[in-house]
Amino acid sequence: QVQLVESGGGLVQAGGSLKLSCAASGSIFGIISMGWYRQAPGKQRELVAVIFSSGSTTYVDSVKGRFTISRDNAKKTVYLQMNTLKPEDTAVYYCRVTNSLGSPYWGQGTQVTVSS
């Protein structure tokens, strides 16, 4: 059984930083992408950043230059360094891992709250 455990969320003032972590465990083979999504109240879940097995990355425009996604393949862990946080970054952040069969696995979510 695959499990994704997220950590690092919390409350921070605008301009501050947080680092999210997501560790995958269980029988998950052939990971092709690891990413972060977020969902704010009343809004649809959106992609924030994704990193592929090749090392290439993609970011939503609103976080470019502020957020950095990275991964540790040996630990099956993906990170999201979030700097210069804004109140509009407030959301529940979800980790998603996709394997070579295209099967997605989701974490339980971690709350990030940015106060103004």
C-alpha positions as CSV (number, residue, x, y, z in Angstrom):
1,Q,0.0,0.0,0.0
2,V,1.3,3.4,-1.0
3,Q,1.4,6.2,1.6
4,L,2.4,9.8,1.2
5,V,3.2,11.7,4.3
6,E,3.3,15.5,4.1
7,S,4.8,17.9,6.7
8,G,6.0,21.5,7.0
9,G,2.8,23.4,6.8
10,G,1.8,26.1,9.2
11,L,1.1,29.8,9.9
12,V,3.6,32.4,8.6
13,Q,3.5,36.1,8.1
14,A,3.6,37.6,4.6
15,G,7.1,37.6,3.3
16,G,8.1,34.6,5.3
17,S,9.2,31.1,4.2
18,L,8.1,27.5,4.7
19,K,9.4,24.2,3.4
20,L,7.0,21.4,2.7
21,S,8.1,17.7,2.5
22,C,6.3,14.7,1.2
23,A,7.7,11.2,1.7
24,A,6.4,8.2,-0.2
25,S,6.4,4.8,1.2
26,G,5.1,1.4,0.1
27,S,5.2,-0.4,-3.2
28,I,5.5,2.5,-5.6
29,F,7.8,1.8,-8.5
30,G,8.8,3.8,-11.5
31,I,8.0,7.2,-10.2
32,I,7.8,9.6,-13.2
33,S,6.7,12.8,-11.5
34,M,6.3,14.3,-8.0
35,G,4.4,17.4,-7.5
36,W,2.5,19.8,-5.3
37,Y,-1.1,21.1,-5.7
38,R,-3.1,23.4,-3.6
39,Q,-6.7,24.2,-3.0
40,A,-7.9,27.4,-1.4
41,P,-11.4,27.7,0.0
42,G,-14.0,27.9,-2.7
43,K,-11.5,27.3,-5.4
44,Q,-10.5,24.4,-7.6
45,R,-7.3,22.5,-6.8
46,E,-4.4,23.8,-8.9
47,L,-1.0,22.6,-9.8
48,V,1.7,24.5,-8.0
49,A,4.9,22.7,-9.2
50,V,6.0,19.4,-10.5
51,I,9.3,17.7,-11.0
52,F,9.9,14.9,-13.4
53,S,12.3,11.9,-13.2
54,S,14.4,13.8,-15.8
55,G,14.8,16.6,-13.3
56,S,12.8,19.1,-15.3
57,T,10.4,21.3,-13.4
58,T,7.2,23.2,-14.1
59,Y,5.6,25.9,-12.0
60,V,2.4,27.8,-12.1
61,D,3.1,31.5,-13.0
62,S,2.0,32.9,-9.7
63,V,4.9,31.1,-7.8
64,K,7.7,31.4,-10.3
65,G,10.8,33.0,-8.7
66,R,9.4,32.4,-5.2
67,F,8.9,28.6,-4.9
68,T,11.4,25.8,-5.6
69,I,10.6,22.1,-6.0
70,S,13.2,19.5,-5.5
71,R,13.4,15.7,-4.9
72,D,15.5,13.1,-3.2
73,N,15.0,9.9,-5.3
74,A,16.7,7.7,-2.7
75,K,14.3,8.8,0.0
76,K,11.3,9.1,-2.4
77,T,10.8,12.5,-1.0
78,V,9.7,15.7,-2.7
79,Y,10.2,19.2,-1.2
80,L,8.7,22.6,-1.9
81,Q,10.6,25.6,-0.6
82,M,8.3,28.5,-0.5
83,N,9.8,32.0,-0.1
84,T,8.2,35.5,-0.1
85,L,4.9,34.0,0.8
86,K,1.8,36.0,0.1
87,P,-1.7,35.8,1.7
88,E,-3.0,34.4,-1.6
89,D,-0.7,31.4,-1.2
90,T,-3.0,30.3,1.7
91,A,-4.4,26.9,0.9
92,V,-4.2,23.2,1.7
93,Y,-1.2,21.9,-0.2
94,Y,-1.3,18.3,-1.5
95,C,1.5,16.1,-2.6
96,R,0.9,13.9,-5.7
97,V,3.1,11.2,-7.1
98,T,2.6,9.5,-10.4
99,N,4.1,6.2,-11.4
100,S,5.0,4.9,-14.9
101,L,1.6,3.4,-15.3
102,G,0.1,6.8,-14.8
103,S,-1.4,6.0,-11.5
104,P,-1.6,9.0,-9.2
105,Y,-1.2,8.9,-5.4
106,W,-2.2,11.8,-3.2
107,G,-1.2,12.9,0.3
108,Q,-3.6,13.9,2.9
109,G,-2.8,17.6,2.6
110,T,-1.1,20.2,4.8
111,Q,-2.5,23.6,5.6
112,V,-0.4,26.7,4.8
113,T,-1.8,30.0,6.1
114,V,-0.1,33.3,5.3
115,S,-1.2,36.3,7.3
116,S,-1.0,39.8,6.1
